[in-house]
Amino acid sequence: MNNSIRDNCEIVWGNCLNLIKDKLSQKDFNLWFQPIKPVSIKSNTITLEVPSAYFHEHLEENYINLLGFALKNYEALLSS
């Protein structure tokens, strides 16, 4: 992946993290969101890397709505 795509991916994910951080305790944010790494971005899809299958399952079971909220709000900011 070239640097501009990687930079854009990191910018998008960083802005999403800022929205997510406001909705969680510092402990939960550090535990469940700090380890996530942005991998790629294409059109309206961002691919994220998580440390393990357990981690992935936990995020889906507990934070999928929060992730959707952050991504949709960031997308709305870009569109305005």
C-alpha positions as CSV (number, residue, x, y, z in Angstrom):
1,M,0.0,0.0,0.0
2,N,1.4,3.4,-0.9
3,N,2.0,6.0,1.8
4,S,-0.9,8.3,0.9
5,I,-3.4,5.5,1.2
6,R,-1.9,4.3,4.5
7,D,-1.9,7.9,5.8
8,N,-5.6,8.4,4.7
9,C,-6.5,5.1,6.4
10,E,-4.8,6.2,9.6
11,I,-6.4,9.6,9.5
12,V,-9.9,8.1,9.1
13,W,-9.3,5.6,11.9
14,G,-7.8,8.2,14.2
15,N,-10.9,10.4,13.8
16,C,-13.2,7.4,14.5
17,L,-11.1,6.7,17.6
18,N,-11.7,10.3,18.8
19,L,-15.5,9.7,18.5
20,I,-15.3,6.3,20.2
21,K,-13.1,7.6,23.1
22,D,-15.8,10.0,24.2
23,K,-18.2,7.1,24.6
24,L,-16.1,4.7,26.7
25,S,-14.2,4.6,29.9
26,Q,-10.4,5.2,29.4
27,K,-9.8,1.6,30.6
28,D,-12.2,0.0,28.0
29,F,-10.9,2.3,25.2
30,N,-7.3,1.4,25.9
31,L,-8.1,-2.3,26.2
32,W,-10.4,-2.7,23.2
33,F,-9.6,0.1,20.7
34,Q,-6.0,1.1,21.1
35,P,-4.7,-2.2,19.8
36,I,-6.7,-2.0,16.6
37,K,-4.7,-1.1,13.5
38,P,-6.1,0.3,10.3
39,V,-5.0,-1.8,7.3
40,S,-6.6,-0.4,4.2
41,I,-9.4,1.8,3.0
42,K,-11.4,1.4,-0.2
43,S,-14.5,3.4,-1.2
44,N,-16.6,3.2,2.0
45,T,-14.9,0.3,3.6
46,I,-12.0,0.4,6.1
47,T,-10.2,-2.8,7.0
48,L,-9.0,-3.1,10.6
49,E,-6.5,-5.6,12.2
50,V,-7.2,-6.9,15.6
51,P,-4.9,-9.0,17.8
52,S,-7.0,-12.3,17.9
53,A,-10.2,-14.1,17.0
54,Y,-11.4,-13.6,20.6
55,F,-10.7,-9.9,20.3
56,H,-12.7,-9.8,17.1
57,E,-15.6,-11.7,18.6
58,H,-15.7,-9.4,21.7
59,L,-15.8,-6.3,19.5
60,E,-18.6,-7.7,17.4
61,E,-20.6,-8.7,20.5
62,N,-20.1,-5.6,22.5
63,Y,-19.0,-2.7,20.3
64,I,-20.3,-3.2,16.8
65,N,-22.9,-0.4,17.2
66,L,-20.3,2.0,18.5
67,L,-18.0,1.2,15.6
68,G,-20.8,1.8,13.2
69,F,-21.7,5.1,14.9
70,A,-18.1,6.3,14.7
71,L,-17.7,5.4,11.0
72,K,-21.1,6.8,10.0
73,N,-20.5,10.1,11.9
74,Y,-17.0,10.4,10.3
75,E,-18.4,9.7,6.9
76,A,-21.1,12.4,7.5
77,L,-18.4,14.9,8.4
78,L,-16.6,14.2,5.1
79,S,-19.8,14.7,3.1
80,S,-20.7,18.0,4.6
